[in-house]
Amino acid sequence: MPAHRFFGRAGLAEMGNWYTLDWQTRTAVLFIACGAVILGISIFYLQGIFRATPLISERSQRYIVRFLRAHRLLMLFFLAGYLVVAGSVLIGRVNIGVLPVSLIFLLGAVFVLLGIFLHARMVEEIQRTIQGLLPICMECKRIRMQGCASSDQHSWKEIESYISQRTEARFSHGICPECLDKVRQRRRG
């Protein structure tokens, strides 16, 4: 969209020179521009959070991705708002009504709440996925259940069942070359 359509031809003429603006207007525009840059950087880094979603269990992935998309949409809304307000301040037409300002404050609160909720949920899911040390038998590779005595035979579980109970991981079995050689030797001998 051409600038004269957004600001109007008179608005562009009113913008004049940056140095003719009073210090408060320049400061306001700089603050708004800094906020827009920070939001732009945040939108860029949000992609890294999207790439981390495979670390989360499948049952929570869709839920978290939906919230991430809503969070990104709110970020884009605020970025557009920053640009509109900066343009309005530059042309001297800052007559934003009470309803839009109240909507911005409401969506700002939703944005913050959604961000905090998202981060807490993702950290919780990642912790659940990769939590603590596992007591594992060095011979059969079974895992001892937490809080159970090592001498109790029922406290030891196959690694596949242990991980399946705690994550959404699924297993497919194969055989490594070293074990394949051992199996072949046992069958020959």
C-alpha positions as CSV (number, residue, x, y, z in Angstrom):
1,M,0.0,0.0,0.0
2,P,1.5,3.4,-1.0
3,A,2.2,5.7,1.9
4,H,-0.1,8.5,0.6
5,R,-3.1,6.0,0.8
6,F,-2.3,5.2,4.4
7,F,-1.5,8.7,5.7
8,G,-3.3,10.7,3.0
9,R,-1.5,13.3,0.8
10,A,-2.0,16.0,3.4
11,G,-0.6,13.7,6.1
12,L,2.6,13.1,4.2
13,A,3.0,16.8,3.7
14,E,2.5,17.4,7.4
15,M,5.2,14.9,8.4
16,G,7.8,17.3,7.3
17,N,11.3,17.0,8.6
18,W,12.2,14.8,11.5
19,Y,14.1,17.6,13.2
20,T,11.1,19.9,13.1
21,L,9.2,17.5,15.4
22,D,9.3,18.3,19.2
23,W,11.4,16.1,21.4
24,Q,8.4,14.3,22.9
25,T,7.1,13.3,19.5
26,R,10.5,12.0,18.4
27,T,10.9,10.1,21.7
28,A,7.5,8.6,21.3
29,V,8.2,7.5,17.7
30,L,11.6,6.0,18.8
31,F,10.0,4.1,21.7
32,I,7.3,2.8,19.3
33,A,9.9,1.9,16.7
34,C,12.0,0.0,19.4
35,G,8.9,-1.9,20.4
36,A,8.2,-2.8,16.8
37,V,11.8,-4.0,16.3
38,I,11.5,-6.1,19.5
39,L,8.3,-7.6,18.3
40,G,9.8,-8.4,14.9
41,I,12.7,-10.1,16.6
42,S,10.3,-12.0,18.9
43,I,8.3,-13.2,15.9
44,F,11.5,-14.5,14.3
45,Y,12.6,-16.3,17.5
46,L,9.1,-17.8,17.8
47,Q,9.9,-20.1,14.9
48,G,12.5,-21.7,17.2
49,I,9.8,-22.6,19.6
50,F,7.7,-24.1,16.8
51,R,10.7,-26.2,15.9
52,A,10.9,-27.5,19.5
53,T,7.4,-28.9,19.5
54,P,8.5,-32.4,18.4
55,L,10.2,-32.7,21.9
56,I,6.7,-32.5,23.4
57,S,4.4,-35.5,23.7
58,E,2.0,-35.9,20.8
59,R,-1.0,-35.6,23.0
60,S,0.0,-32.0,23.9
61,Q,1.6,-31.0,20.6
62,R,-1.6,-29.9,18.8
63,Y,-2.8,-28.0,21.8
64,I,0.5,-26.1,22.1
65,V,0.9,-25.4,18.4
66,R,-2.6,-23.9,18.4
67,F,-1.6,-21.6,21.3
68,L,1.7,-20.7,19.5
69,R,-0.3,-19.7,16.4
70,A,-2.6,-17.6,18.5
71,H,0.4,-16.0,20.2
72,R,2.0,-15.3,16.8
73,L,-1.2,-13.8,15.5
74,L,-1.4,-11.4,18.5
75,M,2.3,-10.5,18.0
76,L,1.5,-9.6,14.4
77,F,-1.6,-7.6,15.5
78,F,0.6,-5.6,18.0
79,L,3.3,-5.1,15.3
80,A,0.7,-3.6,13.0
81,G,-0.7,-1.5,15.8
82,Y,2.8,-0.2,16.6
83,L,3.3,0.9,13.0
84,V,-0.1,2.6,12.8
85,V,0.4,4.5,16.0
86,A,4.0,5.5,15.0
87,G,2.6,6.8,11.7
88,S,-0.2,8.6,13.5
89,V,2.2,10.3,15.8
90,L,4.5,11.3,13.0
91,I,1.7,13.1,11.1
92,G,0.3,14.5,14.3
93,R,-3.0,12.7,14.2
94,V,-3.1,10.8,17.4
95,N,-6.8,10.8,18.0
96,I,-7.3,7.1,19.0
97,G,-10.6,6.5,20.7
98,V,-11.2,4.9,24.1
99,L,-12.6,1.7,22.6
100,P,-9.5,0.9,20.5
101,V,-7.2,1.7,23.4
102,S,-9.2,-0.5,25.8
103,L,-9.1,-3.3,23.2
104,I,-5.4,-2.9,22.9
105,F,-5.0,-3.2,26.7
106,L,-7.3,-6.2,26.8
107,L,-5.4,-8.0,24.0
108,G,-2.1,-7.0,25.6
109,A,-3.1,-8.8,28.8
110,V,-4.3,-11.8,26.8
111,F,-1.0,-11.8,24.9
112,V,1.1,-11.8,28.2
113,L,-1.1,-14.5,29.8
114,L,-1.0,-16.7,26.7
115,G,2.8,-16.3,26.5
116,I,3.3,-17.2,30.2
117,F,0.9,-20.1,29.9
118,L,2.6,-21.4,26.7
119,H,6.1,-21.3,28.2
120,A,5.0,-23.0,31.4
121,R,3.2,-25.7,29.5
122,M,6.1,-26.4,27.2
123,V,8.6,-26.5,30.0
124,E,6.3,-28.9,31.9
125,E,6.0,-31.2,28.8
126,I,9.7,-31.2,28.1
127,Q,10.5,-31.9,31.7
128,R,8.0,-34.8,31.6
129,T,9.7,-36.1,28.5
130,I,13.2,-36.0,29.7
131,Q,13.2,-36.2,33.5
132,G,15.9,-37.2,35.9
133,L,18.2,-40.2,36.0
134,L,16.9,-43.7,35.2
135,P,18.1,-46.6,37.3
136,I,18.8,-49.2,34.6
137,C,20.1,-52.7,34.9
138,M,23.5,-52.9,33.3
139,E,22.9,-56.5,32.2
140,C,19.3,-56.7,30.9
141,K,18.6,-53.0,30.5
142,R,15.4,-53.0,32.5
143,I,14.5,-49.9,34.4
144,R,13.6,-49.8,38.1
145,M,10.5,-47.9,39.0
146,Q,11.0,-44.8,41.0
147,G,10.6,-45.3,44.8
148,C,10.8,-49.1,44.6
149,A,13.4,-51.4,46.2
150,S,16.0,-52.7,43.8
151,S,15.5,-56.2,45.3
152,D,11.8,-56.3,44.3
153,Q,11.4,-58.2,41.1
154,H,8.2,-56.4,40.2
155,S,9.8,-53.0,40.4
156,W,11.8,-53.6,37.2
157,K,10.2,-52.9,33.8
158,E,11.3,-53.4,30.2
159,I,12.7,-50.1,28.9
160,E,10.0,-50.0,26.2
161,S,7.1,-50.3,28.6
162,Y,8.7,-47.7,31.0
163,I,9.2,-45.1,28.3
164,S,5.8,-45.8,26.7
165,Q,4.0,-45.2,30.0
166,R,5.6,-41.8,30.4
167,T,5.8,-40.5,26.8
168,E,4.1,-40.8,23.5
169,A,7.1,-42.6,22.1
170,R,6.6,-45.7,20.0
171,F,9.1,-48.4,19.4
172,S,10.1,-50.3,16.3
173,H,12.6,-53.1,16.9
174,G,15.7,-53.9,14.9
175,I,19.0,-55.5,15.6
176,C,22.4,-53.8,15.6
177,P,25.3,-55.4,13.7
178,E,27.1,-56.4,16.9
179,C,24.1,-58.2,18.3
180,L,23.4,-59.8,14.9
181,D,26.8,-61.3,14.9
182,K,26.3,-62.7,18.4
183,V,22.9,-64.3,17.4
184,R,24.5,-65.8,14.3
185,Q,27.4,-67.3,16.4
186,R,24.9,-68.8,18.9
187,R,22.9,-70.4,16.1
188,R,26.0,-71.9,14.5
189,G,27.5,-73.2,17.7
